[in-house]
Structure formats: C-alpha cells, structure tokens
Amino acid sequence: MFVYEKRLQYPVRIANPNPKLAAIIISQYGGPDGELGASLRYLSQRYSMPFDELRGLLTDIGTEELGHLEMVGAIVHQLTRNLKEGQIRDSAFAPYFVDHTVGVFPAAAAGYPYTAASMQVKGDPIADLTEDLAADGAIM
C-alpha cells in the first residue's frame, strides 16, 4: 500500500544546533496537532468514508503527513545533534533531554507524550472532516 522513498520529501540541512528551537518544534512532531496525529487521524478516518474518491484522498493525505513527520523528525534531530552540555542545561530543551537525550520522541512542547486522545475519529464524514480542518488550522 505504501511506497517508501529513502529520501526526505524536502531536504533538511541544519548546521547549527538550537535546543531552544527544538523544544518548540518537537510539538510539530508529536504534539496534539502535530504530524503524527495528523497522519493517524487521516489514515483512521478513511475507513468510514463512504465515497471511494474521498477515501483515497484521505489515504493520500495521511501518507503525505507521514512524510511531514519524517521531515520534522529530521529537523529536531539536526537541531539537537552535537549539543554541548551548556546548551542543554541552559535551554528549554533540558527537561526533554533528561528523558530522551537527543532521541526524537513524539511529545508536545509542554513535555506531554503523544496520545491518541488528542485526535478524534467519529465515523461521520462531516464530523471527521471538521476535526481535520480544526487540527490543521491550529498548526503554527
């Protein structure tokens, strides 16, 4: 069903570490309206979509969101690799680092781990598409 290309959808090249920015961007990875939730939302909602064309569209969007997840993960990784002790200690990234070091873990900027409770799949196409619009509108 899915075809994986071993390259990012858009190249990410970050030379300088920035733990402060990483502490914010991690929410786009696993926060309540991040890419992980978006991909799961679309890929789950497709099953109750009564129209074949729209079911295919939800599958395409969910797959696209997985590509976004990979790019955001690369951004967080590149912002945190090669950090010096002082950069970690003196930044908002320090609490994250205690639990995950520089691993890319799905969490909100506030430190809460990703939970599927932040998304909804109702089985009603109007309710589900409204949820999608609300979640996409909340992204930075």
VOGU-3710 file (C-alpha; in Angstrom, 3 decimals, decimal comma):
1> mfvyekrlqy> 0,000/0,000/0,000  2,774/2,456/0,882  5,921/3,052/-1,090  8,865/4,400/0,858  11,497/6,505/-0,851  14,748/6,671/1,089  14,964/10,431/0,955  13,084/13,220/2,635  10,175/14,830/0,839  12,100/18,085/1,165
11> pvrianpnpk> 15,765/18,128/2,193  16,589/19,335/5,694  20,063/20,771/6,241  20,594/22,453/9,598  24,209/23,138/10,526  23,930/24,811/13,940  22,310/23,165/16,956  19,496/25,112/18,579  17,913/23,349/21,570  15,514/26,229/22,240
21> laaiiisqyg> 14,003/25,883/18,763  13,991/22,072/19,026  11,967/22,326/22,248  9,269/24,156/20,281  9,405/22,196/17,029  9,028/18,849/18,802  5,328/19,726/19,153  5,003/19,588/15,366  6,272/16,014/15,614  4,156/14,600/18,422
31> gpdgelgasl> 2,067/17,402/19,871  -1,738/17,358/19,831  -1,916/18,857/16,335  1,421/17,552/15,074  2,231/15,381/12,106  1,942/12,057/13,945  -1,627/12,845/14,989  -2,466/14,156/11,533  -1,254/11,011/9,796  -3,105/8,725/12,209
41> rylsqrysmp> -6,233/10,861/12,001  -6,479/10,718/8,199  -5,449/7,075/7,909  -8,041/6,069/10,528  -10,881/8,227/9,198  -10,607/6,766/5,719  -12,291/3,530/6,788  -15,656/5,146/7,452  -15,619/7,455/4,416  -18,495/6,320/2,183
51> fdelrglltd> -17,049/7,753/-1,048  -14,220/5,898/-2,806  -12,594/9,063/-4,161  -12,542/10,709/-0,742  -11,338/7,517/0,930  -8,412/7,544/-1,477  -7,816/11,228/-0,775  -7,701/10,622/2,999  -5,190/7,812/2,390  -3,067/10,119/0,233
61> igteelghle> -3,179/12,911/2,827  -2,341/10,524/5,677  0,625/9,221/3,715  1,747/12,780/2,965  1,567/13,556/6,685  3,943/10,643/7,353  6,406/12,366/5,030  5,970/15,557/7,048  6,566/13,575/10,241  9,858/12,356/8,847
71> mvgaivhqlt> 10,953/15,883/7,894  10,057/17,319/11,305  11,924/14,446/12,960  14,973/15,283/10,842  14,674/18,943/11,869  14,569/18,076/15,587  17,461/15,646/15,174  19,599/18,176/13,356  18,791/20,920/15,867  19,906/18,689/18,763
81> rnlkegqird> 22,821/16,676/17,463  26,231/17,765/18,708  24,803/19,812/21,573  27,239/20,932/24,233  26,409/20,408/27,901  25,893/24,118/28,489  23,461/24,387/25,573  21,328/21,632/27,069  21,466/22,834/30,669  20,593/26,441/29,833
91> safapyfvdh> 17,681/25,786/27,485  14,024/24,789/27,449  15,243/21,506/25,935  16,735/20,334/29,274  13,566/18,579/30,631  13,124/16,722/27,326  16,806/15,761/27,335  16,513/14,188/30,799  14,043/11,603/29,485  15,040/11,183/25,843
101> tvgvfpaaaa> 18,531/12,649/25,416  18,633/13,595/21,733  16,219/10,875/20,618  13,266/12,118/18,601  10,262/11,201/20,744  6,665/12,226/19,950  5,820/14,827/22,565  4,235/18,244/22,872  6,386/21,282/23,600  4,930/21,232/27,125
111> gypytaasmq> 6,516/17,814/27,622  3,443/15,607/27,365  3,995/12,444/25,310  1,836/11,921/22,233  -1,545/10,434/22,983  -4,264/9,367/20,574  -6,694/11,125/22,933  -5,737/14,362/21,161  -7,483/13,233/17,969  -10,951/12,071/17,102
121> vkgdpiadlt> -12,404/9,594/14,644  -16,201/9,625/14,805  -17,172/7,631/11,734  -19,247/10,531/10,476  -17,633/12,148/7,408  -18,773/15,682/8,305  -17,583/15,399/11,915  -14,281/13,832/10,826  -13,564/16,422/8,138  -14,433/19,208/10,587
131> edlaadgaim> -11,939/17,695/13,030  -9,316/17,667/10,278  -9,930/21,327/9,464  -9,725/22,307/13,125  -6,480/20,400/13,656  -4,846/21,759/10,517  -5,899/25,292/11,432  -4,248/25,001/14,839  -0,794/24,334/13,423  1,699/27,156/13,826
//
